[in-house]
């Protein structure tokens, strides 16, 4: 099944999609964050365009669980669940931006170009983590 991964930011939303075999994921162009409802509409268009069967949203966590980022993502997840007919899952996003930055630096991407790519790479990391968890056998 094809999945869409999302990394929700204040202004931009990183996006990545995997193949039907859930093995290879690819970053997409970032989406603009203009509120949960507008983002849900943009994601619905991507779901239809790319024949996506499920959406994975990276969720930030803090010690208190009530940070602005967490509230923003919770509102987005709710809007997606209302708007979409495909499953909307969540995945821990801690450290994905730092990991994405490191991957881009290791690949030799110039600093000026990294800013345009980091959101999509972070979304790919979130999606890959979710897919890896799906492949694990259930615990007894």
Residue pairs with C-beta under 8 A, 6 or more apart in sequence:
1 20
1 22
1 53
1 54
2 17
2 18
2 19
2 20
2 22
2 50
2 51
2 52
2 53
3 17
3 18
3 22
3 25
3 52
3 53
3 54
3 55
3 56
3 127
3 130
3 131
4 15
4 16
4 17
4 43
4 46
4 47
4 50
4 52
4 54
4 55
4 56
4 127
5 14
5 15
5 16
5 17
5 18
5 25
5 55
5 56
5 57
5 58
5 91
5 123
5 124
5 126
5 127
5 128
5 130
6 13
6 14
6 15
6 43
6 55
6 56
6 57
6 58
6 76
6 123
6 126
7 13
7 14
7 15
7 58
7 93
7 96
7 97
7 119
7 122
7 123
7 126
8 33
8 39
8 57
8 58
8 69
8 72
8 73
8 76
9 33
9 119
10 33
10 69
10 72
11 32
11 33
12 30
12 31
12 32
12 33
12 119
13 30
13 31
13 32
13 33
13 39
13 119
13 123
14 27
14 30
14 118
14 119
14 120
14 121
14 122
14 123
14 124
15 27
15 28
15 29
15 30
15 31
15 46
15 119
15 120
15 123
16 25
16 26
16 27
16 28
16 120
16 121
16 123
16 124
16 126
16 127
17 25
17 26
17 28
17 46
17 50
17 52
17 127
18 24
18 25
18 26
18 127
18 131
19 25
22 131
22 134
22 135
23 131
25 124
25 127
25 128
25 131
26 124
27 117
27 120
27 121
27 123
27 124
28 46
28 120
28 123
29 120
30 116
30 119
30 120
31 39
31 42
31 43
31 46
32 42
33 39
36 72
36 75
36 76
36 78
36 79
37 79
37 83
39 76
39 79
39 80
40 76
40 79
40 80
40 82
40 83
40 84
41 83
43 55
43 80
43 83
43 84
44 83
44 84
46 52
47 55
47 84
47 86
52 86
53 86
53 87
54 86
54 87
54 88
54 89
55 80
55 84
55 86
55 87
55 88
55 89
56 89
56 90
56 91
56 126
56 127
56 130
57 73
57 76
57 77
57 80
57 88
57 89
57 90
57 91
57 126
58 73
58 90
58 91
58 92
58 93
58 96
58 122
58 123
58 126
59 70
59 73
59 74
59 77
59 90
59 91
59 92
59 93
60 67
60 69
60 70
60 73
60 93
60 94
61 70
61 92
61 94
62 69
62 70
77 88
77 90
80 88
81 88
89 130
91 126
91 127
91 129
91 130
91 133
92 129
93 122
93 126
96 122
96 125
96 126
97 118
97 122
99 122
99 125
100 117
100 118
100 121
100 122
100 124
100 125
101 114
101 118
103 121
104 113
104 114
104 117
104 118
104 121
105 114
109 117
